[in-house]
């Protein structure tokens, strides 16, 4: 049996262009693709943090060092220039491969330059609102409202 797990993601990318006329795909700075272990034409999921839109497409290489994150084709009707997105790649692994497996998370700054590489991200704490020792699962909805599901005693959550 194979399991589908997150292989890598580009977190906090800013869309630099949206081109409805192009024939589809997501153009990414070649350095970002290399950092996230993305191959040209590899399937990716794109999540728009600003409006909740989710699309499945494939990535193609843009100029290295350019910071390019261009949404092409029909997806450009859902995701606009200036939107913050997350680009996620998944992989199928065997139970043996899953042992010790961890996704690679590339955190980007506002100009799509690599700010941080997290080789073994914490699987429980997804945001600043989750306690550093775990005990809660943080998530958000399409309107950007943050929520926490507490495992232990209730606590106040900043808004």
N, C-alpha and C positions, 0 to 999 in steps of 0.2 A: 504494500500500500504506500502511495506517495502522499505527502502533505504539501500544501502550498503555503509558503511562508514569505515574509518580507525579506528580500535580499539586500536592498539598499534604498535609500531615499535622499532626495535633495529637499531640505526643509527650509522654508522661508524664502523661496525664490520669488523675485519680482518680475512679472511679465513685461518684457521690453517692447513687444510688438504683437499685434493680433492681425493676421492676414487671411481674410476669408477667401481670397482668390487663389491661394496656393492649394495644391491638391491634397492636403492633409498632413498630419504629423505634428511633432513638436521639435523645433530647432533649438538645440542646446549648445552652449559653449563647449568645445571639444575637451577642455580641461575639466569641466564639471562632469562630463560623461565619463572620463577616465577615472576621476576621483570616486564616482559612484558605481564604477564597474558596469557601465552601460555600453552595450555594443550598438553600432548603427542598425536601425530597423528593429531593435528590441522593443517588445511591448511594454508600455508604461501606463500607469493610472495617474491621472492628473486631478488633484483635488483643489478647488478654488476656496481658499480660506475666507475670502470676502463675501461670497454669495452662496457657498455650499454646492456649487456645480461639481459634478464628477464626470470625467470622460476617460475612455480607454483609447489609446492611440499608440504610435511608435515614435521613437526619437531618431533624429538625424543630426549630424554634426554641423555646428556653426563654427565660426572663426575662434581659434584658441585664444583665451585671454580677453575676449570681447564682452563677456558677461551676458551674451545673447540668451534670451529665453523667449522664443517666438511661438505662439500658438497659431497653427495653420488650419485652413479648411473650415469645415462646419463648426469645429470646436471654438473657433474665434467668435461665434455668435453667443457663446456661453461664458467665455473667459476673455477679459479685456486687458489692454495694456495698463499697467499700474497695479493690477490685482496681485495679491500674494497667493502663491500656490505651493503645493507639496507634490513632488514627482516621486512615485513609488514603483519599484520593480519587484516582482515576485519570482520565486523559483520553486520547482518541485523537488523535494528531497525525500530520501528513504528515512526510516526511523534511525538507522545507524548514522546517516549524515546529519540528522537533526541534533544528535548528541553533541553538545558543545558549540552548536551553530549560533551565530549572532549576526543580525543585520548590520550594515554599515550606514551610519547616518551622517550626512554632510550638511552642516548648518551654514547658511549663507547670510551675508550682510545685505544692506539695501541696494548695493550695486552688483549683486550676484557674484561676489568674490567669497572664497571659502573663509569662513570665520572660525570654524571648529569641525574636527572630524571625530565622531564618537564611534569607535570600533565595537563597543559592547554596551549599547544603551540599556538603561534600566527599564525593564519590561513593565513595571508597575507605575512609576512616577512619570506621567506624561506632561506635566506642566508645573509652573512655579507654585500652584495652589496645592499640590499634593505634598504631604509631609515627607521629609527627606528619608525617613526610615520605612516608608511604605505605609500600609494600613488603609489606603484609599486608592480608588481608581478615578482619575480625572478624565473628563471628556467634555465635548462641547456640541452644540447643535448647529444647524445651518444658519442661524441668526447670530452666531458668535457668543451665545450665552454659555458661560462655563458652569459645569456641575461637578459634584464629587459624590461618589457612592462610597460611603464609609463602611469599613469592615468592623471597626470598633465603636467606641463611644462617639456620639454626635459632637460636632464642632461647628463654629461659625465659618462661613466661606466668604472671602472678600468678593465684592462684585466688580 
